[in-house]
Amino acid sequence: MALNNSQGEILFIENCAGCHINGGNIIRRNKTLKMSALKRNGIDNPEAIARIARLGVGSMNGYEKVLGEDGDIIVANWIWEQSQNAWVQG
């Protein structure tokens, strides 16, 4: 699990953090990765996050090819964990 957690963080930093720094969203303020926004937008589990990471949604492109095999699931689980912890690192 620790390895996947570390891989999830790396995938996030490399592919997601440009727009979603600390779980925010620099393009669409109401489309953050904070738990309240996820729930408000009907994203209530890691699988829903993985689907968006893989296929994209709205103006966000899908990242299936760059995330690699199971990368969508790995990064989604990491994002879900961060959202449950209010994106408090440390």
C-alpha positions in Angstrom: 0.0 0.0 0.0 2.8 2.4 0.8 4.3 1.9 -2.6 1.0 2.7 -4.3 0.5 5.7 -2.1 4.0 7.0 -3.1 3.2 6.2 -6.8 -0.1 8.0 -6.4 1.6 11.1 -5.1 4.2 11.0 -7.9 1.5 10.6 -10.6 -0.5 13.5 -9.0 2.6 15.8 -9.0 3.5 14.9 -12.5 0.1 15.1 -14.1 -2.5 16.8 -11.9 -0.8 19.3 -9.6 -0.4 21.9 -12.4 -4.2 22.6 -12.2 -5.0 21.0 -8.9 -2.3 22.3 -6.5 -3.1 21.2 -3.0 -6.4 19.9 -4.2 -7.6 23.2 -5.6 -8.4 24.1 -9.2 -6.8 27.0 -10.9 -9.2 26.9 -13.9 -12.6 26.1 -12.4 -12.7 27.1 -8.7 -15.8 25.0 -7.9 -14.2 21.8 -9.4 -11.6 21.2 -6.7 -10.5 17.9 -5.2 -11.7 18.9 -1.8 -14.3 16.5 -0.2 -17.1 19.1 -0.2 -16.7 19.9 -3.9 -16.3 16.2 -4.8 -19.5 15.3 -3.1 -21.3 18.4 -4.5 -20.3 17.3 -8.0 -21.4 13.6 -7.4 -17.9 12.2 -7.1 -18.3 10.0 -4.0 -15.6 7.4 -4.4 -12.1 6.7 -5.8 -13.6 4.9 -8.8 -15.4 8.1 -9.9 -12.1 10.0 -9.6 -10.3 7.3 -11.6 -12.9 7.5 -14.4 -12.4 11.3 -14.7 -8.6 10.9 -14.6 -8.8 8.3 -17.3 -11.4 9.8 -19.6 -11.5 13.4 -18.7 -14.6 15.6 -18.1 -15.7 19.0 -19.4 -12.6 21.0 -20.4 -10.3 18.5 -18.7 -8.6 16.0 -21.0 -8.3 12.3 -20.1 -4.9 11.1 -19.0 -5.3 7.3 -19.6 -2.2 7.1 -21.8 0.2 9.1 -19.6 -1.0 7.6 -16.3 -0.2 4.1 -17.6 -1.7 0.8 -16.6 -3.7 1.2 -13.3 -2.3 4.7 -12.9 -5.8 6.2 -12.9 -6.7 3.9 -9.9 -3.5 4.6 -8.1 -3.8 8.4 -8.4 -7.5 8.3 -7.6 -6.9 6.4 -4.4 -4.2 8.9 -3.4 -6.5 11.9 -4.2 -9.4 10.3 -2.2 -7.1 9.8 0.8 -5.9 13.4 0.5 -9.5 14.7 0.3 -10.5 12.8 3.4 -7.6 14.5 5.2 -8.5 17.9 3.9 -5.3 18.0 1.9 -3.2 18.4 5.0 0.2 17.1 4.3 2.7 15.8 6.7 
